[in-house]
Amino acid sequence: MEEREGKNKFWKGIVIGALVTAFFGLIAVTAATGIWLMGRMTANQLGASGQDVSDAGAEDSGEKDGLIISEIGSKLTYMETLVNQYFLFDEEEEEGSSYSTEDWIYSGYMYSLNDPYSSYYNAEEYASLTEETEGEYCGIGVQVSQNVYTGLITVVKVFKGSPAEKAGILPGDYLYKVEDMEATGEDLSILVSDHIKGEEGTTVHLTMYRETTGEYVEMDVERRMVENPTVEYEMLSDGIGYILLSSFEEVSSNQFITAVDALEEQGMKGLIVDLRNNGGGVTQAAEDIADYLLPDDATIVSFKGKGVPESIYYSDDGHSVDVPIVVLVNGQSASSSEVLTGALKDNDWAVVVGENTFGKGIAQGIFELPDGSALKLTTSYYYTPSGECIHEVGIAPDVEVALDEELRSLVEVPKEEDNQLRAAMDVILEGEDAVRERLEAEAEETDESTEEDVFSFPPEDGETNQEAPEE
């Protein structure tokens, strides 16, 4: 019965909506766009305004934002009396859970905000999330993303040579269970830090759902110290530099600058910045990278929110990269990836190639509470230099090209077969207009060919061309 309920929950997630990227977990989870920046900024502002954050809510019995705290306390006390007197089952802590009854109350309040990006972390969870990893972690070597609306978690990348690759995990696999705990709907950051990460040499038992075969695949994956490279670079043919940026961490901007400098020393004539499957991270890293690429006095990004001052960031480091630049994106490019993409696109400093980005145009702040717990709250929208808020819209590419279907489940896409990368190189060599016209012509030919295939053969006797009924 328990197994059936778990699978029902999982399939409900699949039915609700298609999987999209919300957070991008590298098993060493990075902060979502703007978390640290906005959290610190807002906390400082509260302090400057004279508000005593440490005692907030401690003795408040009046009305706060429509809530009458004294009445809520009385009602909870009465409910607790009824539970203690009549509730059939003894209170048992879920194995491996650090949550108390109070924690669930706080969590429920955050849930009532109806914002999938705002949440409550108890002291143990928050301590786990803020551990220093210094670019290495004891995990399994995958990038995962979670649909904030359905709770489904999917693998978007498997590191080459990692324990995950050895165990047989593939891009596109859904994470169904970690040990005996169903993963769907769990907080991704907590799931990773408390259940997937662990002591080196130990194993974690995972159950994956593989949509291509319709099977549940069980496997034991060893935990190892895995290096978390955020920047990889090389010189491609025709003097085109290539930089793959997998996430935005505090070290990423320095790594990116090192990569650009090295490629320039090799005579770089054009640059491709690959942000595909990059779900974001530390906003400051995206701002610093944009600053290094753009000329001075260019607008990078602006933030407007509630309780925080409006802020606009400009390039001012005295450096720019004056070669043709292409930014590669897809539907998993989110948050800080969109900050960088929007900055380069709106300043006419790069051509965007690939697929529409995810569309996470909001920033979160972390607020530490006196007992060591914390709230993550959505605090502001961010806007690209053109003044556009891309939340739930994303950034449309200048040259649209989808990755070939047969490449989507590969652990590593060979560069010589990567049709999106090929299009990016052609934009540098031939120009944006020429490549767009060629791709549009090819798409029209494909559509005409498909139409002929569908309608050139008459139906069998007694059959029609109507659609099959839904099951």
FENLINPE-V263065 format. One record per run of one state. SS is the DSSP state (helix for helix, strand for strand, loop for the rest). FROM is the first residue (numbers start at 1). LEN is the number of residues. If there is no record, write none. Layout:
SS;FROM;LEN
SS;FROM;LEN
//
This chain:
loop;1;1
helix;2;15
loop;17;6
strand;23;3
loop;26;9
helix;35;14
loop;49;4
helix;53;3
loop;56;7
strand;63;2
loop;65;2
strand;67;2
helix;69;18
loop;87;14
helix;101;11
loop;112;7
strand;119;3
loop;122;1
helix;123;7
loop;130;6
strand;136;4
loop;140;2
strand;142;5
loop;147;6
strand;153;6
loop;159;4
helix;163;5
loop;168;6
strand;174;5
loop;179;2
strand;181;2
loop;183;5
helix;188;9
loop;197;6
strand;203;8
loop;211;4
strand;215;8
loop;223;1
strand;224;4
loop;228;3
strand;231;5
loop;236;1
helix;237;3
strand;240;6
loop;246;2
strand;248;1
loop;249;3
helix;252;14
loop;266;4
strand;270;5
loop;275;6
strand;281;1
loop;282;1
helix;283;11
loop;294;5
strand;299;7
loop;306;5
strand;311;4
loop;315;9
strand;324;6
loop;330;6
helix;336;11
loop;347;4
strand;351;4
loop;355;7
strand;362;7
loop;369;5
strand;374;10
loop;384;15
strand;399;2
loop;401;4
helix;405;3
loop;408;7
helix;415;3
loop;418;1
helix;419;12
loop;431;1
helix;432;24
loop;456;16
//
